[in-house]
């Protein structure tokens, strides 16, 4: 069984932001998915945390090993009291608190005991090459999506195999095309007419979904329906005979055409990467061989072990070119040596990067939403090492000390770790990015030593919609985010010195965050959501000569940057005209964050509801000497077609408090809103016709005015021939 049989309910308030990006159908596929994460070190728990927050249906944690000191460098759900206990079982209760709707279980036996066909996606995070090849081959045969994720010191590796024929239902992030609905007939097949005069965006064989329909509500939010094109404004949409009569409004949206992609099963060969990535691939393969021969990883900053790994890398098959041909480039031995001397380390920031990408690929595999990676990805941050490539410490300075920072000391040394603990940092914002930064600060020990500390401020409080992204919060609704986040990271690292504030950072709080406060800092981290706030923090950092770490997300995009006064370009806001005019559609629709966004959204809605339909009616009906024949095909007086497509039967046009024009000669009483001009609704002066310069009321024989129970005025052409000018 690859998926959970029953369709689980989607909490729209909890997953509101995620639903905007993935959509309901992809989210349903996630809720029915079953996944396995093997290896619960820092990388494994990062992947598991992201999957639980995303709301997968079932997640199994696997790890046969006990917790050790090295794990505490990046495994944020393990503590000193967990040393000696199984990693998977110790992590399970913490992950279960993140999302009660996800079914979680743990397995501490050999991987061979697990039936892989019970899962839709399997990821290995702490495995040998032999295990990767065996499990990968079996998953490929069973049709189970397979991922390998690995981090070694400052380098990360990712491999994806989603089978021989993997279907991508929505390959891109582009907004789907759609049209406004003018009318839908009851019948088999039902005929849909769009409002747009220039026609619809569909072709034969396209599939469509419907929303916002009044009357024929059976179509709303249903399964995609195939459409067949009749002409440029009408479509067949299948059987609608049993549905309720269509009344008004609605949108038909094109479902993106699926794509099929084929994957190879072997994680031992890499073909389509850059020269640096191919060298890192060789380094990982040599590391597997080193472990098989010695039963251990290379010792930190041990030149002898590093040289031995270089020799093993040289002895592997020649590097592959971009198209699979044997390359002639020489192995970058300096790169392999740096990898060898630091690969024993376990760093939380690297686990966060690879874990986030790996979880994203697993969500793509389960949902079919967005195009996955082209099998391989390599990431490295070796630029963090000294520029000369040599550590001044040697193996002794990076040896294990049986402390929670052993994984980091193996890369940077004990003296560097001491300096990290003495740092004083200011974190502005405790939202989704702020939570991740605080977690990483706790894991690396930033501000956890004598004289160090972290100050975090956020004036916002915890809401239900935060819980699917901000994992430091549980169910503390209404609690200040800064205080809730500070308590959570103190559990991860009790030595962390963190102070929580609920102040807004700005001119009004400079008595709190004045020059003395900024001068005591070593740096500032921004997790803000407005340009103006970032600009203010940047100016304060420049004035105080403090570095600023800036990051942000908007919709499906994100960015991060470092600004150091007089060393890098300072932070600068986008041009004012760009801020005022460039509002992405996804921002207005899903992530409005300013008053301007709200006003622009309201303007767009008003135009869509009132101006555009009225203009459509004017273009359709206000033409000189238009005759309406029995099949409602408009012709000019000389008989040539003016437009050849049926107009919508019912169109919203007149709504309260606007009064409808009354048919000439009608003796209907002037009461209520259909007054024809009374003391409450004075008759306006007749406007000039846009066509003839004169204004006439429609003849009674040509236009039928009805007043339905909801008091909305609907304009409907009568079936008989008539000549009318509509104002």
C-alpha positions in Angstrom: 0.0 0.0 0.0 1.6 3.3 -1.1 -1.0 5.7 0.3 -3.3 5.9 3.2 -6.7 4.6 2.1 -8.9 7.2 3.7 -8.9 10.9 2.7 -7.9 12.9 5.8 -9.5 16.2 6.6 -7.5 19.3 5.8 -7.5 22.1 8.5 -7.7 25.1 6.2 -6.9 27.5 9.0 -3.8 25.6 10.0 -2.5 25.0 6.5 -3.7 28.4 5.1 -0.3 29.5 3.7 0.5 26.1 2.4 -2.8 25.7 0.7 -2.2 28.9 -1.2 1.0 27.5 -2.7 0.1 23.8 -3.1 -3.6 23.9 -3.7 -6.3 21.6 -2.4 -5.7 18.6 -4.6 -2.0 18.5 -3.9 -2.6 18.9 -0.2 -5.1 15.9 -0.3 -2.4 13.8 -1.9 0.0 14.8 0.9 -2.6 13.9 3.6 -2.9 10.4 2.0 0.9 9.8 1.8 3.1 7.5 3.8 6.8 8.2 4.3 9.9 6.6 5.9 12.8 8.6 7.3 15.8 6.4 8.1 18.5 8.0 10.3 17.5 10.4 13.1 20.6 12.5 13.5 20.5 16.2 12.8 19.7 15.8 9.1 17.0 13.1 9.7 15.2 15.1 12.4 15.3 18.2 10.1 13.5 16.3 7.3 11.1 14.7 9.7 10.2 18.1 11.3 9.5 19.6 7.9 7.3 16.7 6.8 5.3 16.7 10.0 4.7 20.4 9.8 3.6 20.0 6.1 0.9 17.5 7.3 1.8 14.2 5.6 -0.5 11.4 6.4 1.9 8.9 8.0 5.6 9.1 9.0 7.8 6.3 10.2 11.1 7.1 12.0 13.9 4.5 11.7 17.2 4.4 13.5 18.9 1.4 15.2 21.5 3.5 17.0 21.7 5.1 20.4 22.2 8.8 21.0 25.8 10.0 21.5 27.4 13.4 22.3 28.1 14.1 18.6 24.4 14.0 17.9 23.6 17.0 20.1 25.4 19.4 17.8 22.5 19.3 15.3 19.7 17.0 16.7 17.5 19.6 18.3 15.1 17.1 19.8 17.7 15.2 21.8 19.2 16.2 25.1 22.0 15.1 27.4 19.6 12.8 29.3 18.8 11.0 26.0 22.4 9.8 25.6 22.3 6.0 25.3 18.7 5.9 24.2 17.5 5.1 20.7 17.4 8.2 18.6 14.2 7.4 16.8 12.2 6.6 19.9 13.6 9.6 21.8 12.6 12.0 19.0 9.1 10.6 18.4 7.3 12.4 21.3 8.8 15.8 20.3 7.8 15.4 16.6 4.3 14.2 17.6 3.7 17.5 19.4 4.2 19.5 16.2 1.1 18.1 14.4 -1.4 15.8 16.0 -3.0 14.9 12.7 0.1 13.0 11.4 0.4 9.3 12.3 3.9 8.7 13.7 5.7 5.6 14.7 9.3 4.5 15.3 11.3 1.5 14.4 14.7 0.6 16.0 15.5 -2.6 14.2 17.4 -3.2 11.0 16.3 -1.5 7.9 15.8 -4.9 6.2 12.9 -5.7 8.5 10.8 -2.8 7.2 8.4 -3.5 4.3 9.3 -0.7 1.9 6.2 -1.2 -0.3 4.1 0.2 2.5 5.6 3.6 1.8 5.2 6.1 -1.0 8.5 7.9 -0.3 11.7 6.6 1.5 14.7 8.7 2.5 18.1 7.4 3.8 20.1 10.0 5.8 22.8 8.0 7.5 23.6 5.0 5.3 26.4 3.2 3.6 26.8 3.1 -0.1 25.8 -0.6 -0.1 22.6 0.2 1.7 21.9 3.0 -0.7 22.3 0.7 -3.7 20.2 -2.1 -2.3 17.4 0.0 -1.0 17.4 2.2 -4.1 17.2 -0.8 -6.5 14.4 -2.3 -4.5 12.4 1.0 -4.3 12.9 1.5 -8.1 11.5 -2.0 -8.7 8.5 -1.5 -6.3 7.7 2.0 -7.6 8.5 3.7 -4.3 10.0 7.2 -4.5 13.6 7.1 -3.2 15.8 9.9 -1.7 19.3 9.8 -0.4 20.4 12.8 1.8 23.8 13.1 3.4 25.8 15.8 5.2 29.5 15.6 6.0 30.9 18.7 7.7 30.4 21.6 5.4 29.2 19.6 2.4 25.8 18.1 1.6 24.6 15.6 -1.0 21.1 14.9 -2.3 19.9 12.2 -4.8 16.4 11.5 -6.0 14.9 8.6 -7.9 11.1 8.9 -8.4 10.8 5.9 -10.7 10.6 5.0 -14.4 7.5 7.1 -15.0 6.9 9.9 -12.5 3.9 12.2 -13.1 4.3 15.9 -12.4 0.7 17.2 -12.2 1.7 20.9 -12.0 5.3 21.4 -13.2 5.6 25.2 -12.6 4.6 27.8 -10.1 2.9 30.0 -12.8 -0.6 31.1 -12.1 -3.1 28.8 -13.9 -5.1 30.4 -16.7 -8.9 30.9 -16.4 -12.0 32.7 -17.5 -15.1 34.3 -16.0 -18.3 32.3 -16.6 -21.3 33.9 -18.2 -23.7 31.0 -18.4 -23.8 27.2 -18.0 -26.7 25.2 -19.5 -28.3 22.1 -17.9 -27.9 19.2 -20.3 -25.7 16.3 -21.5 -23.3 17.8 -22.3 -23.6 21.1 -20.5 -22.5 24.2 -22.5 -20.5 26.9 -20.8 -20.1 30.4 -22.1 -17.3 32.7 -21.0 -17.7 36.4 -20.5 -14.5 37.5 -22.1 -15.1 38.9 -25.6 -11.7 37.7 -26.8 -12.5 34.1 -26.0 -11.4 31.4 -23.6 -7.9 29.9 -23.0 -8.8 26.3 -23.5 -8.0 23.6 -26.1 -9.6 20.2 -26.7 -8.4 17.8 -24.0 -7.7 20.4 -21.3 -9.1 19.8 -17.9 -10.8 22.4 -15.8 -12.0 23.1 -12.3 -14.7 25.5 -11.2 -15.2 27.9 -8.3 -17.5 30.7 -7.2 -20.5 29.5 -9.1 -23.9 30.5 -7.8 -26.7 28.1 -8.5 -24.9 25.2 -10.1 -22.8 24.7 -7.0 -22.2 21.1 -7.7 -19.3 22.1 -10.0 -17.5 24.2 -7.3 -14.2 22.7 -6.0 -14.9 19.3 -7.6 -12.6 17.0 -9.5 -11.2 18.3 -12.8 -13.5 17.9 -15.8 -12.4 17.5 -19.4 -13.6 20.2 -21.8 -14.2 20.3 -25.5 -14.0 23.5 -27.5 -17.1 24.5 -29.5 -16.0 27.9 -30.5 -13.9 30.7 -28.9 -16.5 31.5 -26.2 -18.3 28.2 -25.6 -17.2 24.9 -24.2 -18.6 21.5 -23.5 -18.0 20.5 -19.9 -19.7 17.1 -19.5 -23.1 16.1 -18.1 -24.8 18.8 -16.0 -28.4 17.7 -16.5 -28.8 16.6 -12.8 -27.3 19.8 -11.4 -29.1 22.9 -10.1 -29.8 25.7 -12.6 -27.0 28.1 -13.1 -27.6 31.6 -11.7 -24.6 33.8 -12.0 -20.8 34.4 -11.6 -18.0 31.8 -11.2 -14.6 31.0 -12.7 -13.4 28.2 -14.8 -9.7 27.5 -14.4 -7.4 25.4 -16.5 -5.7 22.5 -14.8 -2.0 22.4 -15.8 -1.1 19.5 -18.1 0.9 16.7 -16.3 4.4 15.8 -17.4 6.2 12.5 -17.1 9.8 12.1 -16.1 12.0 9.1 -16.0 14.8 8.5 -13.3 17.7 6.1 -13.0 18.1 4.1 -9.9 21.8 4.2 -9.0 23.1 6.8 -6.5 26.7 5.7 -7.3 26.9 7.5 -10.6 26.6 11.2 -11.2 26.4 12.8 -14.7 24.7 16.2 -15.0 26.6 18.5 -12.6 29.4 21.1 -12.7 33.1 20.2 -12.3 33.0 21.1 -8.6 30.0 18.9 -8.0 31.6 16.0 -9.8 34.7 16.4 -7.6 32.5 16.3 -4.5 30.8 13.3 -5.9 34.1 11.6 -6.2 34.9 12.6 -2.6 31.7 11.0 -1.3 32.4 7.8 -3.2 36.0 7.8 -1.8 34.6 8.4 1.7 32.4 5.3 1.4 35.4 3.3 0.4 37.5 4.7 3.3 34.8 3.7 5.8 34.5 0.2 4.3 38.2 -0.3 4.7 38.8 1.3 8.1 35.4 1.1 9.8 35.5 4.8 10.7 35.5 8.3 9.3 38.7 10.3 8.7 40.0 12.0 11.9 39.4 15.8 12.0 42.2 17.8 10.4 44.4 14.7 10.1 46.6 15.1 7.1 47.4 11.4 6.8 43.8 10.4 6.6 43.1 13.3 4.2 45.9 12.1 1.8 44.6 8.6 1.9 41.1 9.8 0.9 42.6 11.7 -2.0 44.4 8.5 -3.2 41.1 6.6 -3.1 39.4 9.4 -5.0 42.1 9.2 -7.7 41.6 5.5 -8.1 37.9 5.8 -8.9 36.4 5.8 -12.4 37.1 9.0 -14.4 34.7 11.8 -13.8 31.6 11.9 -16.1 30.9 14.9 -18.3 27.6 16.7 -18.8 26.4 14.1 -21.3 27.8 11.0 -19.6 31.1 11.0 -21.6 34.4 10.5 -19.7 35.8 13.9 -18.7 39.4 14.9 -19.0 39.5 17.4 -16.1 41.9 16.6 -13.2 40.6 15.8 -9.8 40.6 18.9 -7.5 42.7 17.4 -4.8 42.7 20.5 -2.6 38.9 20.3 -2.6 38.9 16.6 -1.7 41.4 17.2 1.0 39.3 20.0 2.6 36.3 17.7 2.5 38.3 14.8 4.1 39.6 17.0 7.0 36.2 18.3 8.0 33.8 15.4 7.0 33.6 14.1 10.5 31.8 17.2 11.7 28.0 17.5 12.0 26.8 21.1 11.6 23.2 22.3 12.2 23.2 25.0 9.5 24.2 22.5 6.8 21.6 20.0 8.1 19.0 22.7 7.9 19.8 23.5 4.2 19.9 19.9 3.0 17.1 18.8 5.3 14.8 21.6 3.9 15.6 20.7 0.3 15.2 17.0 0.9 11.8 17.4 2.6 10.7 19.7 -0.3 11.6 17.0 -2.8 9.7 14.4 -0.8 6.7 16.6 -0.8 7.0 17.0 -4.6 7.1 13.2 -4.9 4.0 12.7 -2.8 2.0 15.6 -4.2 3.1 15.8 -7.9 3.3 19.5 -7.4 6.3 21.4 -9.1 9.2 19.9 -11.0 11.7 17.9 -8.8 15.5 18.1 -8.9 17.3 16.5 -11.8 18.4 13.6 -9.5 21.6 15.1 -8.0 22.4 18.2 -5.9 25.6 19.1 -4.1 26.0 21.9 -1.6 29.2 23.1 0.2 30.2 25.9 2.5 33.9 25.2 2.5 34.5 29.0 2.1 33.9 29.1 5.9 37.4 27.6 6.4 40.6 29.6 6.6 41.6 30.9 3.1 44.9 29.1 3.2 43.1 25.7 3.6 45.1 24.9 6.8 43.7 24.8 10.3 46.0 26.3 13.0 44.7 23.8 15.5 45.7 20.4 14.2 43.9 17.2 15.3 44.3 18.0 19.0 42.4 21.2 18.8 39.5 19.5 17.0 39.3 16.3 19.0 36.1 15.1 20.7 35.5 16.5 24.2 32.2 14.6 25.0 30.2 17.8 24.9 27.2 18.9 22.8 29.4 20.9 20.4 31.7 18.0 19.3 30.2 18.0 15.8 31.1 21.7 15.4 34.5 21.5 17.2 35.5 18.8 14.7 35.4 21.5 11.9 36.3 24.8 13.6 38.0 23.9 16.8 37.4 24.5 20.5 38.7 28.1 20.5 36.2 29.1 17.8 33.5 27.4 19.8 34.4 29.6 22.8 34.2 32.7 20.7 30.8 31.8 19.5 29.6 31.4 23.1 30.8 34.9 23.9 28.8 36.6 21.1 25.9 39.0 21.7 23.3 39.0 19.0 20.0 40.8 18.4 17.3 38.9 16.5 14.5 41.0 15.2 11.4 38.9 14.4 10.3 35.5 15.8 8.2 34.3 12.9 9.0 31.4 10.5 12.5 32.5 9.7 13.1 33.8 13.3 12.3 30.3 14.7 14.8 28.7 12.4 17.5 31.2 13.3 16.9 30.7 17.0 17.0 27.0 16.6 20.3 27.2 14.8 21.7 29.7 17.3 20.9 27.2 20.1 22.5 24.3 18.2 25.8 26.1 17.4 26.0 27.6 20.9 25.8 31.3 19.8 25.6 33.4 23.0 25.6 30.3 25.2 28.9 31.1 27.0 30.1 33.6 29.6 29.4 37.2 28.6 27.3 36.1 25.6 23.6 36.2 24.9 20.7 36.7 22.4 18.0 39.3 22.6 14.9 38.5 20.5 12.0 40.9 20.0 8.6 40.4 18.3 5.4 42.3 19.0 3.2 39.6 17.5 1.4 36.7 19.2 1.0 33.0 18.3 -1.9 32.2 16.0 -3.2 28.8 14.6 -2.0 29.6 11.1 1.6 30.0 12.5 1.9 26.3 13.6 2.4 24.8 10.2 5.6 26.8 9.7 6.9 28.0 13.0 7.9 24.8 14.8 9.0 26.4 18.1 5.3 27.0 18.9 2.9 24.3 20.0 -0.6 25.5 21.0 0.3 28.7 22.9 -2.3 30.8 21.1 -2.2 34.4 22.2 1.3 34.0 23.7 3.9 36.5 22.5 6.0 34.8 19.9 9.3 36.0 21.3 8.6 34.6 24.7 7.3 31.2 23.4 10.3 30.8 21.1 12.8 31.7 23.8 11.3 29.0 26.1 11.4 26.4 23.3 15.1 27.0 22.4 16.1 26.9 26.1 14.8 23.3 26.1 17.1 22.5 23.2 20.1 24.1 24.8 19.8 24.9 28.5 23.1 26.9 28.3 21.6 29.4 25.8 21.3 32.9 27.3 18.2 34.4 25.6 16.1 37.4 26.5 12.7 37.9 25.0 11.1 41.3 24.3 7.7 42.2 22.8 8.7 45.7 21.5 8.6 47.0 18.0 11.9 48.1 16.7 11.7 51.7 15.5 12.1 55.4 16.4 9.5 55.0 19.2 11.6 52.4 21.0 15.0 54.0 20.7 15.0 54.6 24.4 15.1 50.8 24.7 17.3 50.0 21.8 19.6 53.0 21.9 23.3 53.5 21.1 24.4 51.7 24.3 22.3 48.7 23.3 23.6 48.5 19.8 27.2 49.1 20.8 27.1 46.1 23.1 26.1 43.8 20.2 28.3 41.7 17.9 25.7 41.5 15.2 22.0 41.7 14.2 19.9 39.1 12.5 16.7 40.4 10.7 13.6 38.2 10.2 11.3 41.1 9.2 8.6 41.3 6.5 8.7 44.9 5.4 11.3 46.9 3.4 10.9 49.9 5.7 11.7 47.9 8.8 14.8 46.3 7.2 16.0 49.8 6.1 15.7 51.1 9.6 17.6 48.2 11.1 20.3 48.6 8.4 20.7 52.3 9.2 21.1 51.5 12.9 23.7 48.8 12.1 25.7 51.1 9.8 25.7 53.8 12.5 26.9 51.3 15.1 29.3 49.5 12.8 27.6 46.1 13.3 27.0 43.4 10.7 23.5 42.6 9.7 22.2 39.2 8.6 19.1 39.7 6.5 16.6 37.2 5.2 13.0 37.0 4.0 10.4 35.1 2.0 7.5 36.2 -0.1 5.2 33.6 -1.5 7.4 30.8 -3.0 10.5 33.0 -3.1 13.2 33.7 -0.5 16.5 35.5 -0.1 19.3 35.9 2.3 22.2 38.4 2.5 25.0 39.6 4.7 25.8 43.3 5.1 29.0 44.5 6.8 29.5 48.2 7.1 32.2 49.6 4.8 33.0 46.0 3.6 29.9 45.2 1.5 27.2 47.3 -0.2 24.6 48.5 2.4 21.1 47.2 2.4 18.9 49.4 0.1 15.1 49.3 -0.4 13.8 48.7 -3.9 12.9 51.9 -5.9 9.8 53.6 -4.5 8.0 53.4 -7.8 8.6 49.6 -7.9 7.2 49.2 -4.4 4.1 51.2 -5.3 3.3 49.6 -8.6 4.9 46.1 -8.7 2.5 43.9 -6.7 2.8 40.3 -7.8 -0.6 38.6 -8.2 0.3 35.9 -5.7 1.1 38.6 -3.1 -2.2 40.4 -3.6 -4.2 37.2 -3.6 -2.5 35.2 -0.9 0.0 37.2 1.1 -1.2 40.8 1.5 1.0 42.5 4.1 0.5 46.2 3.6 -2.4 48.7 3.3 -1.4 49.2 -0.3 -1.8 45.5 -1.0 -5.3 45.6 0.5 -6.3 48.7 -1.5 -4.9 47.2 -4.8 -6.8 43.9 -4.1 -10.0 45.9 -3.5 -9.5 47.9 -6.7 -9.0 44.7 -8.7 -12.0 43.1 -7.1 -14.2 46.1 -7.8 -13.1 46.2 -11.4 -13.8 42.5 -11.8 -17.2 42.7 -10.2 -18.5 46.1 -11.6 -16.4 47.7 -14.3 -15.5 44.8 -16.5 -18.9 43.2 -16.6 -20.5 46.6 -17.4 -18.0 47.2 -20.2 -18.7 43.7 -21.5 -22.4 44.5 -21.7 -21.7 47.8 -23.3 -19.5 46.2 -26.0 -22.1 43.5 -26.5 -25.3 45.4 -26.4 -24.7 49.2 -26.9 -24.2 49.1 -30.7 -26.0 51.3 -33.2 -29.0 49.6 -34.9 -28.3 46.1 -33.5 -31.0 43.6 -34.3 -31.5 40.5 -32.1 -32.7 37.6 -34.2 -34.3 34.5 -32.6 -31.0 32.7 -32.1 -29.6 35.9 -30.5 -27.0 36.4 -33.1 -26.4 40.2 -33.5 -26.1 41.6 -36.9 -25.6 45.1 -38.2 -28.3 46.8 -40.3 -26.7 45.6 -43.6 -26.9 42.0 -42.4 -23.1 41.3 -41.7 -22.3 39.6 -38.4 -21.1 42.0 -35.8 -20.3 39.2 -33.4 -21.0 35.5 -33.8 -21.2 34.1 -30.3 -24.1 33.9 -27.9 -24.3 36.4 -25.2 -24.7 35.2 -21.6 -28.3 34.6 -20.6 -28.0 36.3 -17.2 -25.4 38.9 -16.3 -25.1 40.8 -13.0 -25.3 44.5 -13.8 -27.7 46.4 -11.6 -27.2 46.1 -7.9 -28.4 48.0 -4.9 -28.6 50.9 -4.4 -28.5 51.6 -8.2 -32.0 51.6 -9.7 -32.7 49.7 -12.9 -34.1 51.4 -16.0 -37.8 50.8 -16.3 -39.3 49.6 -19.6 -41.0 52.4 -21.6 -44.7 52.5 -20.9 -44.6 50.2 -17.9 -47.1 51.1 -15.2 -45.2 49.3 -12.4 -45.5 51.1 -9.1 -42.5 53.1 -8.0 -41.9 51.5 -4.7 -38.8 50.2 -3.0 -35.6 50.3 -5.0 -37.4 49.8 -8.3 -38.8 53.3 -8.1 -38.0 54.8 -11.5 -37.1 58.0 -9.7 -38.7 59.0 -6.4 -37.9 61.2 -3.5 -35.5 58.5 -2.2 -34.0 57.8 -5.5 -34.2 60.9 -7.7 -34.2 60.2 -11.4 -30.7 61.3 -12.8 -30.3 63.4 -15.8 -30.1 61.1 -18.9 -26.4 60.7 -19.8 -25.2 60.9 -23.3 -25.0 57.7 -25.2 -21.4 56.6 -26.0 -22.6 55.8 -29.5 -25.3 58.2 -30.6 -25.1 61.1 -28.2 -28.7 60.5 -27.0 -30.0 58.2 -24.3 -33.2 56.1 -24.5 -34.7 53.6 -22.2 -35.0 50.1 -23.6 -38.3 49.1 -25.2 -40.5 46.8 -23.2 -40.6 44.3 -26.1 -36.8 44.1 -26.2 -35.8 43.8 -22.6 -37.3 41.9 -19.7 -36.5 43.2 -16.3 -36.9 40.8 -13.4 -36.6 41.2 -9.7 -35.5 38.0 -8.0 -35.9 37.3 -4.3 -32.4 38.5 -3.5 -33.3 42.0 -4.9 -30.4 41.9 -7.4 -31.3 43.4 -10.8 -30.5 41.1 -13.7 -30.4 42.2 -17.3 -31.6 39.6 -19.8 -32.2 40.0 -23.5 -35.6 38.8 -24.5 -35.9 35.9 -27.0 -37.8 37.9 -29.6 -36.3 40.3 -32.1 -35.9 43.8 -31.0 -33.9 47.0 -31.5 -32.7 48.7 -28.4 -30.1 51.1 -27.1 -29.1 50.2 -23.6 -27.6 52.9 -21.3 
